[in-house]
Amino acid sequence: MLSAPTLSRVVIALERQGLVTSELAPGHARLKVLHPTKRALDILTARAEEAFDDFAKIMVSLDERLANITEKSIEDGHPL
């Protein structure tokens, strides 16, 4: 669990890095609303695309392995 001072420092660091903007919530002097910046969204999008590419490669590899197992089973006279 993060304490309020720790969380405040994290938010300040994220703002300095250009990853979030913040504003006080209407009617709440101690509550901040955080918004991701375009930079943060670009980073998240790039990481999501990389993860999807990795997942697609894994799926292709699994398809190839399954095809090889199926072909080997048929060749051995033991269809799945």
N, C-alpha and C positions, 0 to 999 in steps of 0.2 A: 504494500500500500504506500502511496506517495503522500508525503505531508504537503501542506499548502505552500510553504516556502520552496520546497524542492520542485513542486509542479510549476510554481511561478518562474523559477530559473529555467526550467525546460521550455516553457512558452517563450520566454525572452530569447533563449538561444535559437529556437525555431524561427522567431521573427527576424533575428539578426541574419540568419542564413537565407532569408527570403522564402521560407517554406509555408508560413502562415501569417495571416493578419488577424488582429483581434480588435474587438470593440466591446465597450461595456454594454451589458444587457439592459434594455429599458426597465427602469424601476428597481434595479438590483445593483447597488453600488459595488459589491464585491464579486459579481459574476461576469465573466468575460465569454463572449461568443467567438469561437475560432473559425477561421475560414482558410481552406488550403489555397495557396497561390497557384498561378499557372505553372510555375516552376515545379512545385510539389506534384501537381497532377501529371506533368510531363514525365517526371521521374517514376511515378507509380505506373503510368501507362507503359513506359519502356520496360519496366520490370515485369509487368503482366504479359507483355508480348514475348519477352525472353522465356518466361515460365511456360507459356503456351507452346512456343517452339520446342522447348525441351520435352514437354508432354507429347507433342506430335511425334517427335523422334522415337520416344519410348514406345508409342503405339505402333509405329511402323516396324520397329524391331520385334515387338511381340507378334505382329501379324506374320512376319517372315519366319520366326521360330515356329509358330503354329503350322504354317504351310509346310515347313520342312518336316515336322513331326508327322503330319498327316500323310505326306508323300512317302516317308520312310515306312510308316505303318502299312500303307497299301502295298508297297514294294515287298514287304516281309509277309504279305498275305494276312495281315491283321488289321483290317480297316476299323477306324474308330467308330 
